[in-house]
């Protein structure tokens, strides 16, 4: 197989995770803090940008080698979103003291 080398597999893939997620991108192996992780660089549909995520190999259900064309065509599916709304950053409040939305430092809903 042309995508294999001494350090492992690299290439365009469909990466399926145990959490029922399917990602399309370029897979490689990286070491972080002495542990091996899978790195997937995923194209997004926003002007050629990409998103990179790292996963533990134990989180993987399946890796299906594919082509660059398929990975690019599936870019809209690569829009990682927070699992829950509370993970989103709070909306910025204005710093204008005359505004109804003004919130002083240290004050807020929590």
C-alpha positions in Angstrom: 0.0 0.0 0.0 1.5 3.3 -1.0 0.3 5.2 2.1 2.3 3.1 4.5 5.7 3.8 5.8 7.9 2.9 8.8 6.1 5.1 11.2 2.6 4.1 10.2 -0.2 5.0 7.8 -0.6 8.5 6.4 -3.1 9.6 3.8 -6.6 10.7 3.0 -9.2 8.7 5.0 -12.7 8.4 6.4 -12.1 8.3 10.2 -14.9 6.7 12.2 -14.9 7.3 16.0 -16.6 5.3 18.7 -18.7 8.4 19.5 -20.5 7.9 16.2 -18.7 10.6 14.3 -17.4 10.3 10.8 -14.6 12.6 9.7 -13.0 13.1 6.3 -9.4 14.3 6.1 -5.7 13.6 5.9 -4.5 11.2 8.7 -1.1 11.1 10.3 0.4 9.9 13.6 1.9 12.3 16.1 3.4 12.0 19.5 2.1 14.3 22.3 3.6 14.1 25.8 5.1 10.7 25.1 1.8 9.2 23.8 0.8 8.4 20.2 -2.2 10.2 18.8 -3.9 10.3 15.4 -3.9 13.7 13.8 -6.6 14.4 11.2 -6.4 17.6 9.1 -9.9 18.2 7.7 -10.8 20.6 5.0 -13.8 22.8 5.7 -16.1 24.5 3.2 -14.9 28.0 4.3 -12.4 29.1 1.6 -9.8 26.4 1.8 -9.3 26.5 5.6 -8.8 23.3 7.5 -9.5 22.1 11.1 -7.0 19.8 12.9 -8.0 17.5 15.7 -6.1 14.8 17.6 -7.6 11.5 18.8 -6.4 8.7 20.9 -6.2 5.5 18.8 -8.5 3.8 21.3 -11.3 6.2 20.2 -11.2 4.9 16.6 -13.8 2.4 15.3 -12.6 2.3 11.7 -10.1 3.9 9.2 -11.0 3.7 5.6 -8.3 4.9 3.1 -9.9 7.0 0.4 -8.9 9.6 -2.2 -8.2 13.4 -1.9 -11.2 14.0 -4.2 -13.6 12.3 -1.8 -12.1 14.1 1.2 -12.5 17.5 -0.6 -16.1 16.7 -1.7 -17.0 15.9 1.9 -15.6 19.1 3.4 -19.1 20.4 4.4 -19.4 17.4 6.7 -16.3 18.6 8.5 -17.8 21.3 10.7 -16.9 20.4 14.2 -19.4 21.8 16.6 -19.6 21.9 20.4 -21.6 19.1 21.9 -23.5 21.4 24.2 -24.4 25.1 24.1 -22.6 25.8 27.4 -19.3 25.1 25.6 -19.8 28.2 23.4 -18.2 31.4 24.4 -20.5 34.0 25.9 -21.5 36.8 23.6 -19.4 40.0 24.0 -21.2 42.7 25.9 -20.5 46.3 25.0 -18.1 48.4 27.2 -20.2 51.5 26.7 -21.5 52.5 30.2 -24.5 54.3 28.7 -25.6 51.1 26.9 -28.4 48.9 28.4 -26.1 45.9 27.8 -23.1 47.3 29.9 -21.7 44.8 32.4 -19.0 45.8 34.8 -16.0 43.5 35.3 -16.8 40.7 37.7 -20.5 40.9 37.2 -22.4 38.4 35.2 -24.9 35.6 35.3 -22.6 33.3 37.2 
